[in-house]
Amino acid sequence: MTTTQQPYGSDAFGFSTEQVHAGEVIDAQFGARITPIYLTAGFLFDSFDHAEARFAGDDGGLVYTRYANPSNTAVEEKLTALERGVDSLLVASGQAAITVALLGILQAGDHFLSTPSLYEGSKTLFRENFARLGIEVEFVDDPHDLTEWKRRVRPNTRAIYGETIPNPKNDLIDIDLIAGFAHEEGLPFVIDSTASTPYLIRPIEHGAHIVVHSASKFLTGHGASLAGVIVDGGTFDWGRYPEKFPQFSTPAGGPGGPGGAGGSGPGGRTLVERFGNRAYLEYTRTVIAGRFGPVLSPLNAFLLQQGLETLSLRVERHCRNALAVATWLENQPEVLSVDYPGLASNPSHPIAVKHYPRGTGSVFGFTLAGGRDAARTVIDALELFSRMSHMGDVRSLVLHPGSTSHAHLSEEQRLLLGIGPGLVRLSIGIEDEQDLLDDLQHAFTALRAAARPATIGELARV
Ligand SMILES: Cc1ncc(COP(=O)(O)O)c(C=O)c1O
């Protein structure tokens, strides 16, 4: 097995070339062109001494798939290159990526700040599950107000969290602004870039330190598997804050390899001494994902690899279709608002222009004046759109957040998030634009028919 040794991740090649070639492994025995699926739990040791060396982490070789597997490594290298990071880790889902990424930083007694508009699953994870671990989240009210961010920092604040294109409201955050604040405060900035993908923005280039994705969405694209990824920018100086992040600067004894004390090494060296700017990802891989265990199957890594090879082509098409649909919706009298930052009328448009010159993704909501009944009529009348809780798929999808993903909230809480009874969320796929518009036209025709009074002829037939 040989890995291609090109300078990927360095601007020597364009995005589409990297998405195809970065990280690819050519199988030396048979010459298989596609990186194979290494479905194996573990890897052979040549001898007693070899096993000991592997466990000590001395030769960097493979031990057990919970720590590393060549199918996963190939995809990790591709994503590291695409995001301009220094290392990556694949895990079982986007939720696993968020959990593992933050548990690599936080411990009981810590506090972290988050932007207010997030995927609802992340919010409940933070509010409920993290609270049970003794980790407190605090959501800022206005992510554009630096004085508020500063006011909320506490002595035990350890991280900043946000989403590039927040799901489902698309109320974009200014990544440069929040990253500048995180740098000033000496706090790592973790950002979920699921809805944007590295094709639309590379948050590390804007000062974010760690990027997470639900790779189940655009990165995979085909909707056939879940996956998550954590990309380490290698830009946060963990060694500078030993009191805040002792896990990286405390010398620990014991074996340093996969089963051991997290790579500290028998010589009692710290992770920072041992791994430099990859210390965070090593700790996260070995101690957090390696022990809690939510790693990605090599089979699903392969499925992700297949999707990544066409990412730029798909996202380009997703964005083009989404803008066409958003523009069409904006012109319908039944529509009160369309939450798509690509529209000049959207309050986030200035940030869209600054951060997202290639487009602002394809997941957005629109609000029908007729409320829940109108939403039901439109959603049930759509034929090409799949009624599904998912996004970033090649297929167009539709969901009513008020009665599904956000049903556990009170109406007042939903309204505070901008999720009224008439809000319909779309994830626009890569189908032909005109077919999507025709399907929506058909659904709006059904809406108009439901709204108008029955004619005398219709009443006579009842
Ligand atoms: C922005 C965002 N992050 C994370 C997740 C969770 O991803 P997964 O479903 O792969 O666990 C989702 C799921 O919709 C999401 O929209």
The ligand as an ORCA input file, in Angstrom:
! r2SCAN-3c Opt
* xyz 0 1
  C     -25.473     21.184     11.446
  C     -25.567     19.761     11.899
  N     -24.606     19.250     12.673
  C     -24.658     17.977     13.104
  C     -25.700     17.146     12.770
  C     -25.734     15.734     13.275
  O     -25.272     14.891     12.283
  P     -25.558     13.316     12.230
  O     -26.987     13.158     11.873
  O     -24.608     12.811     11.201
  O     -25.253     12.781     13.586
  C     -26.718     17.634     11.955
  C     -27.852     16.771     11.582
  O     -28.792     17.194     10.941
  C     -26.643     18.978     11.517
  O     -27.615     19.506     10.742
*
